[in-house]
Amino acid sequence: MIRKFFLSCVAIVLVLTLVPSESAAQKSKYKPQQFIDKVLRSDPNMRDAIYAIKAVDQNGKVIAQINPNLPLLTASNLKTISTGIGLVCLGEDFKFKTKIAYSGTVKGNTLHGDLYIIGGGDPTLGSSDPVAYSIDSIFGVWADAVKALGVTKIEGNIVVDDSYFEREAIPSAWSWGNLGYDYGCAPSGLMFNENLLNVKLVPGKQEGDKVKIILDYPELPGFTFVNELSTGAAKTGNWSEFNVADLSMVGKFSGTVPIDRDTVKTQVSNKFPHISCGAAFRDFLIAKGVKVPMEIVPVENRCKNTSLTPVVETYSPELWKIVNVCNHISNNLYAEVIFRAVAKEMTGKGTYYAAQKYFDEKIQELGVSTVGYTQDDGSGLSRENYVSPEFFCNFFTMMSKQPVFQKYFESMPYPGVGTMRSVLKDRDPRYAANVHAKSGSLSCVKTYSGYVVGGKKSGLIKFSFLVNNYSCKTKEIQKRLEEFMYSLACTD
């Protein structure tokens, strides 16, 4: 959901008109440092956890801290770094582009050659997210451009070029178990439907029966599902797992699907989205009356020196809109794309290694020390991302001085919006609305980092609260995180 800055302000004004309950209409009992000293230090749920906090006011004065220089796992808090550097380096109005071209010649109504779809890293191509342009409108532009050449028949093939990014299934530190899930979709040069396959799992009539796998959308020609799914007992839930890599056109489903479900709808990772994109456009052309061959050919199967004639280009929404979605709903794919696209556009290489190296150099160039900062991927899914609250606060301070800060600030969720929709809901909205922060979650990791709009004295507060390796229920850690953020929100 795209939010203009003035809409954020309007939302805050609206919540001010609400009359909070007597219990909610209270400021925090503690000042931020008092909360750390009197509550966190004595909380048994925090004793076996590793945690680090820092908060500074508009002048850099420390409001609260404990272990501020300790680098910890960040989870999705890392997206604030990826999107921030993305906006600074690429510009808020940057757009990804996709090209259509052809090889050979056009004679009469026939293309004697191949039609190329050349990806430019657009993560919104074919996405169902409201920020994306509809795929029918994009395909319509492509098809109209082809027909404008007088072409109603293609004798060659549809070639899909995903070489904008080097092929890397995942960052090396992602676990094998992450590859198949919707949150484990790594970038590719030609993406489609956010690199997801929509799949239906239909259980059998009896426990132990095979489960039927139906690929709903998009098509993926040549792909095979290995089916090790069985029908489980009623009320046992969906325990299906999906494993896939980009080394072969095979993916394996295993586990169980409960017998009392008619159909389980799921989304799994598509490691060959360029093939799906080509197949979808092929079908679109056929529907428009263009005769095309059925085969979709990866670009590596064509000569690298093939001469191409440009046909048309289409563009993604502006980067600030993509960043807004990325941070509001914590979209891993968008974050990974931004991370690698910065390196691609700045250095010519779109690898994870190139991105890691460039981010480190650029952050130092922007005047922020990289002590306490190690970034392995763009989204925070890797367990080799270690960042300290000190670094986050310094980074947020630097970002607040950039020309792109307004769009960056707008992308931070606040109570009632995105990943913060249920956060601080039982607190006085007059204070809670001051919190604009990115959440993060992994197994035994819970984090929040961002900004708090303080009073005249404290101004714009920057903060980070990272918790790792806790053994209690996450809701107990969440409660403490919210209490600390609320203490910041009540700072005069």
C-alpha positions in Angstrom: 0.0 0.0 0.0 1.5 3.3 -1.1 1.4 6.0 1.4 2.2 9.7 0.7 3.8 11.5 3.6 0.8 13.9 4.0 -1.5 10.8 4.2 0.6 9.6 7.1 0.1 13.0 8.8 -3.6 12.8 8.1 -3.7 9.4 9.7 -2.0 10.7 12.8 -4.4 13.6 13.0 -7.3 11.2 12.7 -6.2 9.0 15.6 -5.8 12.2 17.7 -9.6 12.6 17.4 -10.1 9.2 19.1 -10.9 9.1 22.8 -8.7 6.4 24.3 -9.8 4.3 27.2 -8.8 5.3 30.7 -6.2 2.6 30.8 -4.9 3.4 27.3 -4.7 7.2 27.8 -1.5 7.0 29.7 2.1 7.7 28.9 4.7 5.1 29.6 5.5 4.5 33.3 9.2 4.6 32.5 11.6 6.7 30.6 13.5 4.6 28.0 16.6 4.0 30.0 14.6 3.4 33.2 12.7 0.7 31.3 16.0 -1.0 30.4 17.4 -0.8 33.9 14.2 -1.6 35.9 12.3 -3.9 33.6 14.5 -5.6 31.1 17.4 -6.3 33.4 15.1 -8.1 35.9 12.9 -9.9 33.4 13.5 -13.7 33.6 12.5 -14.0 29.9 15.4 -11.7 28.9 18.1 -13.3 31.1 18.9 -16.1 28.6 18.5 -13.9 25.6 21.1 -11.8 23.9 19.8 -8.3 23.3 21.2 -4.9 22.3 19.5 -1.4 22.3 20.3 2.1 21.3 18.2 5.2 20.9 19.5 8.7 20.1 17.7 12.1 19.8 17.9 14.6 17.0 21.3 15.9 18.3 22.8 12.5 18.7 22.4 12.4 22.5 21.9 8.9 23.8 18.4 8.4 25.2 18.8 4.8 26.1 21.3 2.0 25.5 22.5 -1.4 26.5 25.2 -3.4 24.5 24.9 -0.8 21.7 28.0 -2.0 19.9 27.0 -5.7 19.9 26.3 -7.0 16.4 23.3 -9.3 16.3 21.1 -11.0 13.8 18.7 -8.4 12.3 16.1 -10.4 10.5 14.0 -8.1 8.3 15.4 -4.9 9.9 18.2 -5.3 7.3 15.7 -4.2 4.7 16.0 -0.7 6.0 19.6 -0.7 4.9 19.0 -2.3 1.5 16.1 0.1 0.7 17.9 3.1 2.0 21.0 2.6 -0.1 18.8 1.7 -3.0 17.1 5.0 -2.8 20.3 6.9 -2.4 22.2 5.2 -5.2 19.4 4.6 -7.8 17.2 7.5 -7.0 13.5 7.4 -5.9 12.3 7.6 -9.5 14.5 4.8 -10.8 12.5 2.3 -12.9 13.4 -1.3 -14.0 12.9 -1.9 -17.7 12.0 -4.9 -19.8 12.8 -5.0 -23.5 11.3 -6.8 -26.5 13.5 -7.4 -29.5 13.9 -9.8 -32.3 16.6 -11.6 -34.4 16.5 -12.3 -38.1 14.2 -10.3 -40.4 10.5 -9.5 -40.9 9.2 -10.3 -44.4 5.6 -9.8 -45.1 3.7 -10.8 -42.0 6.3 -13.3 -40.8 9.2 -12.9 -38.4 12.0 -15.2 -39.7 13.8 -15.3 -36.4 13.3 -15.3 -32.6 11.4 -13.0 -30.5 13.3 -12.0 -27.3 12.0 -11.0 -23.9 15.0 -9.3 -22.2 14.7 -8.9 -18.5 15.9 -5.9 -16.5 15.3 -7.1 -13.0 11.8 -5.8 -12.6 10.4 -7.5 -9.5 6.8 -6.4 -10.2 6.5 -8.0 -13.6 3.4 -10.2 -13.4 2.9 -9.5 -9.7 -0.6 -9.3 -8.2 0.5 -6.6 -5.8 -1.4 -3.3 -6.2 1.8 -1.5 -6.9 2.4 -3.5 -10.1 1.0 -2.7 -13.5 -1.3 -5.4 -14.6 0.4 -8.1 -16.7 -2.4 -7.7 -19.4 -1.4 -4.1 -19.9 2.3 -4.9 -20.1 1.7 -7.9 -22.5 -0.7 -5.6 -24.4 2.1 -3.1 -25.1 4.5 -5.9 -26.2 1.9 -7.6 -28.4 0.8 -4.3 -30.0 4.4 -3.5 -30.8 4.9 -6.9 -32.4 1.8 -6.5 -34.5 2.8 -2.9 -35.4 5.7 -4.6 -37.3 3.1 -6.4 -39.4 4.0 -9.7 -37.7 1.2 -12.2 -37.3 3.5 -15.3 -37.5 6.8 -16.1 -35.8 8.9 -18.9 -37.4 11.5 -18.9 -34.7 11.1 -19.2 -30.9 10.4 -17.0 -27.9 13.8 -16.5 -26.2 13.8 -15.5 -22.6 16.9 -13.5 -21.4 17.4 -13.4 -17.7 21.1 -12.4 -17.8 20.6 -9.0 -16.1 21.4 -10.8 -12.9 23.9 -13.7 -12.7 22.1 -16.8 -11.8 22.4 -17.5 -8.1 19.6 -19.6 -6.6 20.1 -18.1 -3.1 22.8 -16.4 -1.1 25.2 -19.0 0.1 24.1 -18.7 3.8 20.4 -19.3 3.2 19.4 -22.8 4.4 18.2 -25.4 2.0 14.9 -25.4 3.7 14.3 -21.8 2.6 14.6 -22.4 -1.1 11.1 -23.8 -1.7 9.0 -21.4 0.2 7.4 -18.1 -0.9 9.8 -16.1 1.2 12.8 -17.9 -0.3 12.4 -16.6 -3.9 15.8 -15.1 -4.9 16.0 -12.5 -7.7 16.4 -13.4 -11.4 17.0 -11.1 -14.4 13.5 -11.9 -15.8 11.0 -12.3 -13.0 7.4 -13.2 -13.2 4.5 -13.4 -10.6 7.1 -12.6 -7.9 8.9 -15.8 -8.8 6.1 -17.9 -7.3 4.1 -20.9 -8.5 0.5 -21.0 -7.3 -0.3 -24.7 -6.5 -3.3 -26.6 -5.3 -3.0 -29.7 -3.2 -6.0 -32.1 -3.2 -6.0 -34.8 -0.5 -7.2 -38.3 -1.2 -10.3 -40.1 0.0 -8.6 -42.0 2.7 -5.6 -41.4 5.0 -2.4 -42.5 3.3 -3.7 -41.8 -0.2 -1.6 -39.8 -2.6 -2.3 -36.1 -2.7 -3.0 -34.6 -6.2 -0.7 -31.7 -7.2 -2.2 -29.1 -9.5 -0.1 -26.3 -10.9 -2.6 -23.4 -11.0 -0.5 -20.4 -12.3 1.7 -19.6 -14.0 2.6 -22.4 -16.4 6.2 -23.7 -16.2 6.8 -25.9 -19.3 9.2 -28.8 -18.7 8.9 -28.7 -14.9 8.3 -31.9 -13.0 6.8 -32.3 -9.5 8.1 -35.3 -7.5 5.1 -36.2 -5.4 5.8 -37.7 -2.0 2.7 -36.2 -0.4 0.2 -38.3 1.5 -3.2 -37.7 3.0 -3.0 -37.0 6.7 -5.5 -37.3 9.5 -8.3 -34.7 10.0 -7.4 -31.5 11.9 -3.7 -32.1 11.5 -3.1 -29.0 9.4 -1.0 -28.6 6.2 2.4 -30.2 6.7 3.5 -30.1 3.1 7.1 -29.2 2.3 8.6 -28.2 -1.1 12.2 -28.4 -2.0 13.7 -27.0 -5.2 16.9 -25.6 -6.7 17.8 -24.0 -10.0 20.0 -26.9 -11.1 17.2 -28.9 -12.7 13.5 -28.5 -13.6 12.4 -30.7 -10.7 10.8 -29.9 -7.4 9.8 -32.3 -4.6 6.7 -32.1 -2.4 6.7 -34.2 0.8 4.8 -34.3 4.0 1.0 -34.5 4.5 -2.2 -32.7 3.7 -5.2 -33.2 6.0 -8.1 -35.3 4.8 -10.7 -32.7 6.0 -9.5 -30.0 3.5 -11.0 -30.0 0.1 -8.0 -28.2 -1.4 -4.9 -26.6 0.1 -3.7 -23.5 -1.8 -0.1 -22.7 -1.5 2.6 -20.7 -3.1 6.1 -22.1 -3.7 9.3 -20.8 -5.2 9.8 -20.7 -9.0 13.5 -20.9 -9.9 12.7 -20.6 -13.6 10.4 -17.6 -13.8 11.9 -16.5 -17.1 10.4 -19.7 -18.6 7.0 -18.9 -17.1 7.1 -15.4 -18.4 7.8 -16.6 -21.9 5.0 -19.2 -21.8 2.5 -16.6 -20.5 3.4 -14.1 -23.2 3.3 -16.9 -25.9 -0.3 -17.7 -24.8 -1.1 -14.0 -24.9 0.2 -13.6 -28.4 -1.8 -16.6 -29.6 -5.0 -15.1 -28.1 -4.2 -11.9 -30.1 -4.0 -13.9 -33.3 -0.3 -14.2 -33.7 1.0 -17.7 -34.6 3.9 -18.6 -32.5 5.9 -21.8 -31.8 5.3 -23.6 -28.5 8.9 -23.8 -27.3 10.3 -21.3 -24.9 14.1 -21.1 -25.2 16.5 -19.8 -22.5 19.0 -17.2 -23.8 22.0 -19.4 -23.1 20.8 -21.7 -25.9 21.3 -18.9 -28.5 24.5 -17.4 -29.8 25.8 -14.6 -27.6 26.7 -12.4 -30.6 23.2 -12.6 -32.2 22.2 -9.2 -33.7 18.9 -8.0 -32.2 16.5 -5.3 -33.4 14.7 -3.4 -30.6 10.9 -3.4 -30.6 9.7 -1.8 -27.4 10.5 -1.2 -23.7 8.2 -1.2 -20.7 9.0 0.0 -17.2 8.3 -0.9 -13.6 6.7 1.5 -11.1 9.1 4.0 -9.5 11.6 2.6 -7.0 10.1 4.6 -4.1 6.8 2.7 -4.6 8.6 -0.6 -4.6 10.5 0.4 -1.5 7.2 1.3 0.2 5.8 -2.1 -0.4 9.0 -3.8 0.5 9.2 -2.2 4.0 5.4 -2.1 4.7 4.8 -5.8 4.1 8.4 -7.0 4.4 8.7 -8.4 0.9 11.9 -10.4 0.7 12.1 -10.6 -3.1 11.9 -6.9 -3.5 14.6 -6.4 -1.0 16.9 -8.9 -2.6 16.3 -7.3 -6.0 17.2 -3.8 -4.7 20.3 -5.1 -3.0 21.6 -6.7 -6.2 20.3 -4.0 -8.6 22.4 -1.4 -6.8 25.5 -3.4 -7.5 24.4 -4.1 -11.1 23.7 -0.4 -11.9 26.8 0.9 -10.0 29.4 -1.7 -10.9 28.0 -3.7 -13.8 27.9 -6.9 -11.7 24.7 -8.0 -10.1 26.1 -10.8 -7.9 25.6 -11.1 -4.1 29.4 -10.7 -3.6 29.4 -7.5 -5.7 26.5 -6.1 -3.7 28.1 -6.9 -0.4 31.3 -5.2 -1.4 29.6 -2.1 -2.9 27.3 -1.6 0.1 30.2 -1.6 2.5 32.1 0.9 0.4 29.1 3.2 -0.2 28.1 3.3 3.4 31.6 4.4 4.4 31.5 7.0 1.6 28.3 8.3 3.1 30.2 8.9 6.4 28.9 5.9 8.4 31.5 3.6 10.0 30.9 -0.1 9.1 32.1 -1.3 12.4 29.3 -3.6 13.7 27.9 -4.1 10.2 28.0 -7.3 8.1 25.5 -7.7 5.3 25.1 -11.0 3.5 21.8 -10.5 1.7 19.2 -7.9 1.0 16.2 -9.1 3.0 17.6 -10.4 6.3 16.8 -14.0 5.8 20.5 -15.0 6.0 21.9 -15.9 9.4 25.1 -14.2 8.5 23.7 -10.7 8.8 25.1 -9.1 11.9 24.4 -5.4 12.7 24.7 -3.4 15.9 22.2 -0.9 17.2 25.0 1.7 17.1 25.3 1.1 13.3 21.5 1.3 12.8 21.3 4.6 14.6 24.2 6.1 12.7 22.7 4.8 9.4 19.3 6.3 10.2 20.9 9.6 11.1 22.7 9.6 7.8 19.5 8.8 5.9 17.6 11.6 7.6 20.0 14.0 5.8 19.5 12.6 2.3 17.2 14.2 -0.3 15.3 10.9 -0.5 14.5 10.8 3.2 10.9 11.7 2.9 10.2 8.6 0.7 12.4 6.5 3.0 10.5 7.6 6.1 7.1 7.0 4.4 8.2 3.4 3.8 8.5 2.7 7.5 5.4 1.0 8.9 3.6 2.6 11.8 0.9 1.2 14.1 -2.1 -0.1 12.1 -0.1 -0.3 8.9 1.7 -3.3 7.2 3.8 -5.4 9.6 2.9 -2.9 12.4 -0.8 -3.3 12.0 -1.2 -5.1 15.4 1.6 -3.3 17.2 0.8 -0.9 20.1 -2.9 -1.3 19.4 -3.7 -1.2 23.2 -1.7 2.0 23.7 -2.8 5.6 23.4 -2.8 6.3 19.7 -1.7 9.9 20.3 1.7 8.6 21.3 1.8 5.2 19.5 1.4 6.9 16.1 4.9 8.5 16.6 6.6 5.1 16.0 7.7 4.4 12.4 9.7 1.2 12.4 10.6 -2.0 10.6 10.0 -5.3 12.3 12.1 -8.4 11.9 11.5 -12.1 12.8 13.4 -15.3 12.5 13.5 -18.4 14.7 14.5 -17.0 18.1 15.1 -13.6 16.6 12.8 -10.5 17.1 13.8 -7.0 16.2 12.5 -3.4 15.6 14.5 -0.5 14.2 13.5 2.8 12.9 12.3 6.3 13.9 10.1 7.8 16.6 8.8 11.3 16.2 9.6 12.8 19.7 8.8 16.2 21.2 10.5 19.5 20.5 13.5 18.6 22.7 14.2 15.1 21.4 13.0 15.6 17.8 13.4 12.7 15.4 14.6 9.7 17.5 16.5 6.9 15.9 16.5 3.5 17.6 17.2 -0.2 17.3 16.2 -3.0 19.6 17.6 -6.4 18.6 16.8 -9.7 20.5 18.5 -13.0 19.7 18.5 -16.6 21.1 15.5 -16.2 23.5 13.9 -19.4 24.8 10.5 -18.0 25.9 7.5 -17.5 23.6 7.9 -14.8 21.1 4.8 -12.9 22.4 6.8 -12.3 25.7 9.6 -10.7 23.7 7.2 -8.8 21.6 5.6 -7.3 24.7 8.9 -5.9 25.9 9.8 -4.6 22.5 6.5 -2.7 22.3 6.8 -1.4 25.8 10.2 0.1 24.9 9.0 1.6 21.7 6.1 3.2 23.6 8.5 4.7 26.2 10.3 6.3 23.2 7.0 7.5 21.8 6.2 9.3 25.0 9.6 11.1 25.1 9.2 14.8 25.4 
